[in-house]
């Protein structure tokens, strides 16, 4: 699929990205992508750890509202 991708093609793609996003927004975009990748790597490395904020089944049933019927 990417057999014909050479250095010139990559250079043209980078130039188009620079024109679309502008030089001032590229560092923020790169920083955001880097943070997203680090979060993804961390989550993939620890798939069995449950989040501390996640409610358990017991918490969900205890927090369910009760409806008073007349």
N, C-alpha and C positions, 0 to 999 in steps of 0.2 A: 504494500500500500504506500509506503513512504520510500520506495526505492530511489526515486528521482530527486529527493531532497538533498540539496548540496549547500555549501556555505553561502552561495549567492541567494538562494531561496530564503534561508534563515535571515540574511541581512535585509531582504525586502520585507519579510514579515515583521521584523523588529522596527523597520522604518514606518510601516503602516500603523503598528501599535503606538509608536511615538506620535504620529500625526493624529490618531484618534483620541488618545488620552491626554496628550500634552506632556511636556517635560516636567511640569510642576506636580502633577498627580502621580507620576510613576513611582517615586520613592514610597509614598503612602500605600499605593497598590501593592508593591513588592513586600512591604512590611506586613500588610494584611494577609497576603498569601503565605508568608513565612509563619505567621502566628497560627493560621488555620492548619498548615501542615504539621506544626509541632503539636497542636491539640489532637489532630488525627492520629499521629504516631503514638502519642501517650495513651489514647483510648484503645488503640489496637493492641498495644503492649499489655494492657490490663483489662481483658474482657470479662473476667470473672468478678471483679470488684464491683459491688453495688454502690450507687451514689448515696451519700449520707443523707441527702434531703428527700430522697424518694420515700413516699409513704408505703408502709407494708400493708398486707391485707387486713391485719388487725386494726391498724390506724384508720384505714378507709372505712371499715364498718363502724368504728366508734365515732367517727366524725360525720357520719351520715345524719342528715337532719331528720327529726321525727315530726310527723304531721299529727297534730291534735285534732281529733274528730269529735264533733259535739254529740 
